[in-house]
């Protein structure tokens, strides 16, 4: 996929989110130092939804 194709696809996804037609379940926000623990949880299958990693 070309860069312009990726931009077009991203624009479509953003439009769906803006319209409320696409939602993402964010279950938690963590900082970078918490990332190893999150990885262990994910490996064990205990992370539902999406996690946002916030640079500290």
N, C-alpha and C positions, 0 to 999 in steps of 0.2 A: 504494500500500500504506500502510495506517495505521501509526502508531507502535507500536500494540499488536501488529499483524501482524508488524512487523519484529522486535519483541522475541521473539515466539513463534518466528519463523524462526531467530533467533540462538540461542535456547535449544535448538532442535532440533540445530543445527550443533554447539554446545558438547557436547551429549549424545553425538553421533556421535564427536567427537574423544575425549571421556572414555572411551568404550567401545572405542576403537581401530578403529572402522569407517571413520573418515575421517582421513587423514594429509595433512600438508602438507610438501613437501620444501623445507626452508630450507637454501639453499646457502651463504649468507653473511650476516654481520652487519656493518653499516658505520655510521659516524658521519655526521652532517649534512655536514661539510666534504667527505666523499667522494662526496656525491650527484651532483655534475656528472659525475664520471668514470663512475659507474654508469649515468647517463642515456646517455652516449655509447656505452657497451658495449651497453645494451639496444637502442638505435637500430640498432646493427650486428647485432643478433640473437645476442649472445654471453652471455646471462644465462639459464641454465637454472634452473628452480625459482624459489623466492621469496627475496627479500632483506629482512631486517629492518633498518630505519633506527633507530639509537639516538641520542637527543638527547645531545649532548656537553656 
